[in-house]
Every structure is written in structure tokens, then in C-alpha cells.
């Protein structure tokens, strides 16, 4: 039995957010992943000067995504 850990940090929301949602929605993939780490580039004034143009979504979106993955058995973690 393998331990599968996935870290997603592409720094471009248009690519990384659809991949994170594919993990959530595709049970043939999410059943393989034990741990998921995601740097979600969300709209936040505190980090806007560093990530301007690359941010989409909110911290609430991150919570909802992680909650959905956890309900499917994936230990999901994020940072912004």
C-alpha cells in the first residue's frame, strides 16, 4: 500500500484551480491520493503586490475545496 502525496503550486490560478477541482470531482483520481497540499492563489490585499494578476477566488473557496476533498477521504491542506 503506497502513500500518495500531491503538492499543487503552479502559481497560475487558471491552471491550478481546474486541476484541484478535477481531483475533487473525479473519484478515480481522488481515491488514489492520501495527502493533498495546495497553494491557492486567492484574492487577498495582503498578498496582492506579489501575486497581482494571478489571484482568483477567495479563502472561502479554499475552505470549500478542502472540505469537499476531506469528505472524500483526502487529507487536504492549503496555504495562501
Rosetta blueprint (number, residue, H / E / L):
1 X L
2 X L
3 X L
4 X L
5 X E
6 X E
7 X E
8 X E
9 X L
10 X L
11 X L
12 X L
13 X H
14 X H
15 X H
16 X H
17 X H
18 X H
19 X H
20 X H
21 X H
22 X H
23 X H
24 X H
25 X H
26 X L
27 X H
28 X H
29 X H
30 X H
31 X L
32 X L
33 X L
34 X L
35 X E
36 X E
37 X E
38 X E
39 X E
40 X L
41 X L
42 X L
43 X L
44 X L
45 X H
46 X H
47 X H
48 X H
49 X H
50 X H
51 X H
52 X L
53 X L
54 X L
55 X L
56 X L
57 X L
58 X L
59 X H
60 X H
61 X H
62 X H
63 X H
64 X H
65 X H
66 X H
67 X H
68 X H
69 X H
70 X H
71 X H
72 X L
73 X L
74 X L
75 X E
76 X E
77 X E
78 X E
79 X E
80 X L
